[in-house]
Amino acid sequence: MIEDDTIKLLRECDAGIKMGVASIDEVLDYVHDESFRKSLADCKDKHDKLKDEIQTLLEQYHDDGKEPNPMAKSMSWVKTNVKLVMNESDETIADLITDGCNMGVKSLNKYLNQYKAADEKTKDIAKRLINLEEKLAVDIRCFL
């Protein structure tokens, strides 16, 4: 049970990181304010470091991880591109990223509760990912 929950939580963290990094990549070129761009780039770097940790653990369990839900990824891409076509501003980008962070925090907390038997190292990674998402949402509030 511990191993099952650990792998499932690692997979969800993996998918969440991939979704977050893809979202940041989608908007980074449109950001005007340099401090905003830096906040996004720094957060992306931290996501990448966590992703490496997750990959190492998944390899130990002989697991390939998980890709984000294709429908969620497609809907995110459409929403982002439609909003940016209508209004290519830092405010729009901050709004999109904040929504993504909030969805990530909600999902990850749900998975933490669902996979209670996961090992402490994996729970710690999930909590650090949640903290990254929460911090980014707070850091970019001034652009809303």
Wavefront OBJ file of the C-alpha trace (Angstrom):
o trace
v 0.000 0.000 0.000
v 2.786 2.437 0.860
v 4.540 1.771 -2.424
v 1.285 2.063 -4.427
v 0.350 5.395 -2.838
v 3.915 6.656 -3.191
v 3.994 5.903 -6.919
v 0.536 7.394 -7.478
v 1.451 10.614 -5.648
v 4.753 10.858 -7.529
v 2.863 10.467 -10.816
v 0.434 13.248 -9.923
v 3.302 15.542 -8.913
v 5.049 14.683 -12.193
v 1.961 15.519 -14.252
v 1.396 18.729 -12.266
v 4.947 19.909 -12.805
v 4.751 19.186 -16.533
v 1.507 21.154 -16.735
v 2.951 24.080 -14.762
v 6.164 24.256 -16.784
v 4.217 24.070 -20.062
v 1.945 26.909 -18.898
v 4.887 29.111 -17.956
v 6.600 28.344 -21.277
v 3.415 29.327 -23.122
v 3.299 32.826 -21.651
v 6.934 33.717 -20.928
v 7.557 35.394 -24.297
v 4.528 37.656 -23.814
v 5.562 39.040 -20.407
v 6.570 42.721 -20.524
v 7.728 43.404 -16.966
v 11.217 42.087 -16.241
v 10.540 41.270 -12.559
v 7.432 39.307 -13.588
v 9.447 37.411 -16.214
v 12.109 36.663 -13.572
v 9.503 35.364 -11.091
v 8.117 33.014 -13.725
v 11.573 31.847 -14.860
v 12.709 31.258 -11.262
v 9.586 29.256 -10.499
v 10.080 27.217 -13.669
v 13.669 26.434 -12.608
v 12.449 25.277 -9.190
v 9.795 23.112 -10.862
v 12.507 21.563 -13.045
v 14.619 20.727 -9.977
v 11.649 19.056 -8.290
v 10.935 17.213 -11.537
v 14.468 15.779 -11.453
v 13.899 14.575 -7.875
v 10.613 12.987 -8.898
v 12.175 11.310 -11.941
v 14.903 9.787 -9.762
v 12.314 8.356 -7.377
v 10.087 7.118 -10.205
v 13.061 5.340 -11.759
v 13.667 3.582 -8.434
v 10.113 2.250 -8.674
v 10.549 1.424 -12.402
v 7.793 3.864 -13.311
v 7.648 6.303 -16.240
v 5.606 8.974 -14.485
v 2.491 10.575 -15.876
v 1.679 13.075 -18.582
v -0.889 15.786 -17.868
v -4.453 14.993 -18.878
v -4.602 15.771 -22.636
v -8.024 17.395 -22.325
v -6.897 19.649 -19.452
v -3.743 20.551 -21.357
v -5.716 21.374 -24.520
v -8.272 23.447 -22.646
v -5.489 25.341 -20.884
v -3.756 26.037 -24.198
v -6.989 27.301 -25.800
v -7.885 29.482 -22.793
v -4.384 30.970 -22.686
v -4.204 31.727 -26.380
v -7.727 33.145 -26.629
v -7.157 35.439 -23.642
v -3.762 36.569 -24.960
v -5.187 37.335 -28.412
v -7.866 39.460 -26.767
v -5.503 41.183 -24.337
v -1.745 40.582 -24.424
v -0.956 42.161 -21.070
v 0.913 41.204 -17.928
v -2.413 41.449 -16.096
v -3.928 38.768 -18.340
v -0.878 36.546 -17.908
v -0.906 36.989 -14.123
v -4.595 36.061 -14.105
v -3.968 32.904 -16.153
v -0.969 31.811 -14.077
v -2.804 32.505 -10.808
v -5.708 30.323 -11.965
v -3.242 27.572 -12.857
v -1.483 27.828 -9.502
v -4.797 27.644 -7.660
v -5.865 24.563 -9.626
v -2.484 22.950 -8.962
v -2.679 23.633 -5.223
v -6.210 22.250 -5.077
v -5.318 19.095 -7.031
v -2.111 18.395 -5.136
v -3.813 18.789 -1.767
v -6.523 16.401 -2.943
v -3.892 13.839 -3.950
v -2.006 14.288 -0.669
v -5.237 13.438 1.153
v -6.070 10.591 -1.224
v -2.663 8.901 -1.042
v -2.133 9.087 2.723
v 0.068 5.980 2.773
v 2.702 7.542 0.487
v 6.168 7.708 2.001
v 7.251 10.883 3.790
v 9.819 11.821 1.131
v 7.120 11.847 -1.552
v 4.689 13.771 0.650
v 7.455 16.319 1.251
v 7.944 16.765 -2.503
v 4.200 17.290 -2.957
v 4.174 19.857 -0.148
v 7.164 21.688 -1.622
v 5.394 21.787 -4.988
v 2.263 23.165 -3.327
v 4.385 25.829 -1.615
v 5.982 26.784 -4.940
v 2.567 27.240 -6.519
v 1.238 29.233 -3.574
v 4.319 31.458 -3.511
v 4.131 32.191 -7.235
v 0.458 33.157 -6.956
v 1.327 35.569 -4.128
v 4.435 36.950 -5.873
v 2.520 37.887 -9.023
v -0.541 39.454 -7.358
v 0.858 42.907 -8.045
v 0.394 42.246 -11.778
v -3.320 41.394 -11.522
l 1 2 3 4 5 6 7 8 9 10 11 12 13 14 15 16 17 18 19 20 21 22 23 24 25 26 27 28 29 30 31 32 33 34 35 36 37 38 39 40 41 42 43 44 45 46 47 48 49 50 51 52 53 54 55 56 57 58 59 60 61 62 63 64 65 66 67 68 69 70 71 72 73 74 75 76 77 78 79 80 81 82 83 84 85 86 87 88 89 90 91 92 93 94 95 96 97 98 99 100 101 102 103 104 105 106 107 108 109 110 111 112 113 114 115 116 117 118 119 120 121 122 123 124 125 126 127 128 129 130 131 132 133 134 135 136 137 138 139 140 141 142 143 144
